[in-house]
């Protein structure tokens, strides 16, 4: 039980002259007030009230504690009022976890603008493809791509990640151009290690869903590395749009299977379940949400 609540019950009992008066003022039952007083007496190792059927008499110890208890309550109320009445200016260190490739392409412009707006916040950015434990790592906010596993984390969807099946013209001249998902069984496929199952790709079309088993010489856990593997003519890959749009426009890569759509992936902001979010985390999340259209491009 909160010791502040216990002190408040004690002060109200002292001022009202009875547990029932304290209970009425606090909106509690009398047994609840009695329990809080008993907890204080146990904490202090001393009796605070002499109880009879007719009268409640404070002990000498109660009088000694009373003024100090009022000071503690006053300090607590002042601290709470200072937070509620004056909007907190974001400050301190904000640790953010973000997928490596996504962070390189999208996060740094946001970081630049945020740092200019909130110079009192120190950003500690963790670029990692792993799904880390936010509480153990001291992470206040994380961005995650893909379906979320069941957990106690709070989540807010902020975007959608489009993906393309691509290969270079050099690779296609040597191995041929696939026309259907089933043709990919005969191609060298570059797979993403952190997507389960890594050896299956899924496509959508007017005919429904198509799931194909793939194999190839290279598996990586970073989207930028997948892009480089494609540019080295190592095979076919499904890569996030942000990695390959420019290469497709320049003719370095070709988007394949135009009659089939690679399933999109959700982008979420996640954070530990809590009754409040720090001003620095909230302000940074607002910056990210304001740029969500960039993620969907």
PyMOL commands that set and color helices and strands:
alter all, ss='L'
color gray80, all
select helices_A, chain A and resi 3-16+19-26+30-44+60-85+100-117+134-137+169-175+181-186+223-231+241-250+279-290+292-295
alter helices_A, ss='H'
color red, helices_A
select strands_A, chain A and resi 49-51+56-58+92-98+121-127+141-145+154-161+163-167+189-192+200-205+208-213+219-220+236-240+254-255+261-262+265-271
alter strands_A, ss='S'
color yellow, strands_A
deselect
rebuild
show_as cartoon
